[in-house]
């Protein structure tokens, strides 16, 4: 089990630079200073609907406002957020963050999407933004339910819906695709925007800790996969320690998605869903090869773009979504903006060239163009 624990410590816990020590006191949206996040007026930092908006939009906005206000988090940056244009737009996006972190890690990306005309909502996954101990009891179904709630809101904010997910958030997005078109009232999905997507855990040894029987023993003897009860929490937006339970819940999600792979790929093809993915070959949390395989396995004709940072760029798993930790964030933003600005662009017939993961050049699928 030492190998497993060593993986969990080195693989899953990533930092985003130094942060001042914070006092972990609960706050709610009512404590936040008012700020303008859209061209319309705002209340408690969240824009309200403009006059003349349809009832579904107005109800969805009010529902998400109540959702934000109900959250008690240790720092305002951990709160779910809503960025709207004052009425239903042609496109809306639901965002979901990664394991042990918070909506803070999606905020910079959200600004790009909002500026492009999207209405944007980001959920806070249960067990996050509060205290690491809450990940010791959280269950996968709770995460799914949170995303389901977010989808119910976002479908009223735009004519079509895109899904943006970081790591665990991307795994939850794939689960949405697998189930969406089986529903009698499917949501019109447009794009999948993935950042370090949790396709496969980097070290298969980690799965041993989650096997039935083994998991129960490990949770009793080593409840913390990384850190321990005495580990100080210095980053207000991400836990320094990780509960083994949460790793196993993510592992279950990954296995479920794998079993639905053919359904997911068929729905991407049949419904013209675009896929934009960013991954680092230096990722020690998620297996980079699994992400390459996922992108290379997309159906012919899929509108897609893939940024794969080379291994020698040394960009960790948790660093891709923030401008202060990703030295190539400006290029990422440019590529993302181009992808969402050209929804009619077709990738059919585009050559696909994969260079080794250790290449010293930026590897990309689809365009083959440098940043």
C-alpha positions in Angstrom: 0.0 0.0 0.0 3.0 2.3 0.3 3.2 2.5 -3.5 -0.5 3.5 -3.7 -0.2 6.2 -1.1 3.0 7.5 -2.7 1.1 7.9 -5.9 -1.8 9.5 -4.3 0.4 12.1 -2.6 2.5 12.9 -5.6 -0.1 12.5 -8.3 -3.3 14.2 -7.0 -2.1 17.1 -4.9 -1.1 20.0 -7.0 -0.7 23.6 -6.0 -1.2 26.8 -7.9 1.5 28.8 -6.3 1.9 30.2 -2.8 -1.1 31.6 -1.0 -1.5 33.4 2.2 -2.8 31.5 5.2 -6.5 32.1 5.5 -9.0 31.8 8.3 -11.5 29.1 7.3 -14.7 30.9 8.3 -18.0 30.2 6.4 -19.2 33.0 4.2 -22.3 33.3 2.1 -23.1 35.3 -1.0 -24.7 37.9 1.3 -21.2 38.8 2.5 -19.9 39.7 -0.9 -19.5 43.2 -2.2 -21.8 43.9 -5.2 -20.0 43.7 -8.5 -21.2 44.0 -12.1 -20.8 40.7 -14.0 -23.1 41.6 -16.9 -24.6 44.6 -18.6 -27.6 44.4 -16.3 -28.1 45.3 -12.6 -26.9 42.9 -9.9 -27.9 41.9 -6.4 -25.4 40.4 -4.0 -22.8 40.1 -6.8 -25.1 38.1 -9.1 -26.8 39.8 -12.1 -30.6 39.7 -12.2 -32.7 39.1 -15.3 -33.5 42.0 -17.6 -37.1 43.2 -18.1 -38.8 41.2 -20.8 -36.8 38.0 -20.3 -38.8 34.8 -20.7 -40.2 33.1 -17.7 -37.9 30.1 -17.9 -34.8 32.3 -18.0 -36.0 34.4 -15.1 -36.9 31.3 -13.0 -33.5 29.7 -13.8 -31.6 32.9 -12.8 -33.6 33.1 -9.5 -33.0 29.4 -8.8 -29.2 29.8 -9.3 -29.1 32.9 -7.1 -30.8 31.0 -4.3 -28.3 28.1 -4.9 -25.3 30.5 -4.5 -26.8 32.1 -1.4 -27.3 28.7 0.2 -23.6 27.8 0.0 -21.4 28.2 3.1 -17.8 28.3 2.0 -14.4 29.2 3.5 -13.6 31.8 0.9 -15.8 33.8 -1.6 -13.7 32.5 -4.5 -15.0 29.0 -3.7 -18.6 30.0 -4.4 -20.5 28.9 -7.5 -21.0 31.7 -10.0 -23.3 33.0 -12.6 -22.4 35.3 -15.5 -25.3 36.4 -17.7 -26.2 38.9 -20.4 -29.6 39.8 -19.2 -31.6 37.4 -21.3 -31.5 34.0 -23.0 -28.6 33.8 -25.4 -27.9 31.4 -28.3 -25.3 29.6 -26.3 -24.9 28.8 -22.6 -22.3 26.8 -20.7 -22.2 24.8 -17.5 -18.8 24.6 -15.8 -17.6 22.0 -13.3 -14.3 22.1 -11.4 -11.9 19.4 -10.3 -11.3 17.2 -7.3 -10.2 19.1 -4.1 -10.5 22.5 -5.8 -13.4 25.0 -6.5 -15.1 27.2 -9.0 -12.1 29.6 -8.6 -10.2 27.4 -11.1 -12.9 27.9 -13.8 -13.3 31.7 -13.3 -10.7 32.9 -15.8 -12.0 30.5 -18.5 -15.6 31.7 -17.7 -14.6 35.2 -18.6 -13.5 34.1 -22.1 -16.8 32.4 -22.7 -18.9 35.2 -21.3 -17.0 37.7 -23.5 -17.9 35.5 -26.5 -21.6 35.8 -25.7 -22.3 32.8 -23.5 -24.4 32.8 -20.4 -22.2 31.0 -17.9 -23.0 29.0 -14.7 -20.5 27.1 -12.6 -21.5 24.7 -9.8 -19.7 23.8 -6.6 -19.4 20.1 -6.2 -20.4 18.7 -2.7 -17.5 18.3 -0.4 -15.5 21.2 -1.9 -14.9 24.8 -0.8 -15.6 24.0 2.9 -13.1 21.6 4.6 -11.2 18.6 3.4 -13.0 16.3 5.9 -16.2 16.7 3.8 -14.6 14.6 1.1 -14.4 11.7 3.5 -18.1 11.0 3.1 -19.1 12.6 -0.2 -20.6 10.2 -2.8 -20.4 10.2 -6.6 -24.2 10.5 -6.9 -24.1 13.8 -5.0 -21.7 15.2 -7.7 -24.0 13.9 -10.4 -27.0 15.5 -8.8 -25.2 18.9 -8.6 -24.4 18.8 -12.3 -28.0 17.7 -13.0 -29.2 20.8 -11.2 -26.8 23.0 -13.1 -28.0 21.5 -16.4 -31.6 22.3 -15.5 -30.6 25.9 -15.0 -28.3 26.3 -18.0 -30.7 24.8 -20.5 -33.0 27.9 -19.7 -30.1 30.3 -20.2 -29.2 29.4 -23.8 -30.7 27.8 -27.0 -27.8 25.3 -26.9 -25.7 24.1 -24.0 -21.9 23.5 -23.9 -20.2 21.7 -21.0 -16.8 22.8 -19.6 -15.0 20.6 -17.1 -11.7 20.5 -15.4 -10.4 17.0 -14.4 -13.3 15.5 -12.4 -15.6 18.0 -13.9 -14.8 16.7 -17.4 -15.6 13.1 -16.2 -18.9 14.3 -15.0 -19.5 16.0 -18.3 -18.9 12.7 -20.1 -21.5 11.1 -17.8 -24.0 13.8 -18.9 -23.4 12.9 -22.6 -23.8 9.2 -21.9 -27.3 9.8 -20.4 -28.6 12.9 -22.2 -29.9 11.5 -25.4 -31.6 8.6 -23.6 -33.8 11.1 -21.9 -37.3 11.9 -23.4 -36.3 15.6 -23.2 -32.6 15.8 -24.1 -30.7 19.0 -23.8 -29.2 20.3 -27.1 -25.5 19.9 -26.4 -23.1 21.9 -28.5 -19.5 21.6 -27.3 -17.4 19.8 -24.7 -14.6 21.9 -23.4 -12.1 19.8 -21.4 -9.1 20.8 -19.3 -6.9 17.9 -17.9 -9.9 15.6 -18.3 -10.1 12.6 -15.9 -10.1 9.9 -18.5 -7.8 7.5 -16.6 -5.9 7.8 -13.4 -2.2 7.9 -14.2 -1.1 5.0 -11.9 -3.1 1.8 -12.0 -1.8 1.1 -8.5 -4.3 3.7 -7.2 -7.2 1.5 -8.3 -6.0 -1.2 -5.9 -6.8 1.0 -3.0 -10.4 1.3 -4.3 -11.1 -2.4 -4.7 -14.0 -3.7 -2.6 -12.6 -5.0 0.6 -9.3 -3.1 0.2 -11.1 0.2 0.1 -12.8 -0.3 3.5 -9.5 -1.3 5.1 -7.7 1.6 3.6 -10.3 4.1 4.6 -10.0 2.9 8.2 -6.2 2.8 8.3 -5.3 5.6 5.8 -8.4 7.8 5.4 -6.2 10.6 3.9 -4.7 9.7 0.5 -2.6 12.8 0.8 -1.7 14.7 3.9 -3.3 14.0 7.3 -5.4 15.7 9.9 -2.5 18.0 10.9 -1.7 19.2 7.3 -2.2 23.0 7.2 -4.6 24.4 4.7 -2.9 27.5 3.1 -4.7 27.7 -0.3 -8.2 29.1 0.1 -9.3 27.6 -3.2 -7.9 24.1 -3.0 -7.4 21.5 -0.3 -3.9 20.5 0.7 -5.0 17.1 1.7 -7.3 14.6 0.0 -9.6 11.9 1.3 -9.2 8.4 -0.1 -12.9 8.2 -0.4 -13.0 11.0 -2.9 -10.3 9.3 -5.1 -12.4 6.1 -5.1 -15.6 8.0 -6.1 -13.7 9.6 -9.0 -12.3 6.2 -10.0 -15.9 4.8 -10.1 -16.9 7.7 -12.3 -14.0 6.9 -14.7 -15.0 3.2 -14.9 -18.6 4.1 -15.6 -17.6 6.4 -18.4 -15.4 3.7 -19.9 -18.3 1.3 -20.0 -20.3 4.0 -21.9 -17.6 4.9 -24.3 -19.4 3.6 -27.4 -22.5 5.5 -26.5 -20.6 8.7 -25.8 -18.7 8.5 -29.2 -21.9 7.8 -31.0 -23.7 10.8 -29.5 -20.8 13.0 -30.3 -21.1 12.0 -33.9 -24.9 11.9 -34.2 -25.4 15.3 -32.6 -22.4 17.1 -34.0 -20.9 17.8 -30.6 -17.5 19.6 -30.8 -14.6 18.7 -28.5 -11.9 21.1 -27.3 -9.3 19.6 -25.0 -6.2 20.8 -23.2 -3.8 18.3 -21.5 -0.2 18.3 -20.4 2.2 15.4 -21.1 3.7 16.1 -17.7 0.4 15.3 -16.0 1.1 12.9 -13.1 -2.5 12.7 -12.0 -4.3 11.8 -15.2 -2.7 9.5 -17.8 -1.9 11.8 -20.8 -1.9 8.8 -23.1 -5.5 8.2 -22.2 -6.5 11.7 -23.2 -4.6 11.3 -26.5 -6.5 8.0 -27.1 -9.8 9.7 -26.3 -9.1 12.5 -28.8 -7.8 10.2 -31.4 -10.9 8.0 -31.0 -13.3 10.8 -31.8 -15.6 10.0 -34.7 -14.6 11.1 -38.2 -15.8 14.6 -38.9 -15.9 15.8 -35.3 -15.1 19.4 -34.9 -12.2 19.2 -32.5 -9.0 20.8 -31.3 -6.4 19.4 -28.9 -3.7 21.3 -27.2 -1.1 18.9 -25.7 1.7 20.6 -23.8 5.0 18.7 -24.1 6.5 16.9 -21.2 9.4 19.2 -21.0 7.1 22.2 -20.5 6.5 20.7 -17.0 3.0 22.0 -16.6 1.3 20.1 -13.8 -2.2 18.7 -13.9 -3.8 21.4 -11.8 -2.1 24.4 -13.6 -3.7 24.5 -17.0 -6.8 26.6 -16.2 -5.3 29.6 -14.5 -3.2 32.3 -16.2 -0.9 32.7 -13.2 0.2 29.0 -13.3 0.0 28.2 -17.1 2.8 30.0 -18.9 0.9 29.4 -22.2 -2.5 30.6 -21.0 -2.7 33.4 -23.5 -2.3 30.9 -26.4 -4.9 28.6 -24.7 -7.3 31.5 -24.5 -6.7 32.4 -28.2 -7.3 28.8 -29.3 -10.5 28.5 -27.2 -11.8 31.7 -28.5 -11.2 30.6 -32.1 -12.9 27.2 -31.4 -16.1 28.7 -30.0 -16.2 31.5 -32.6 -16.3 29.1 -35.5 -19.0 26.6 -34.7 -19.6 25.7 -38.4 -16.0 24.8 -39.1 -15.6 21.2 -40.1 -12.7 18.9 -39.2 -13.6 16.3 -41.7 -10.6 15.3 -43.8 -8.2 17.2 -41.6 -4.9 15.4 -41.1 -4.1 14.1 -37.6 -0.5 14.1 -36.6 0.6 12.8 -33.2 4.2 13.4 -32.0 5.7 11.6 -29.0 4.5 12.9 -25.7 8.0 13.9 -24.8 8.3 16.1 -27.9 9.9 19.5 -27.4 7.2 21.1 -29.6 3.5 21.7 -28.8 1.5 18.8 -30.1 -1.9 19.3 -31.4 -4.6 17.3 -33.1 -6.7 18.7 -36.0 -5.0 21.9 -37.1 -1.3 21.1 -36.7 -0.7 24.8 -36.5 1.6 26.4 -33.9 0.2 28.8 -31.4 
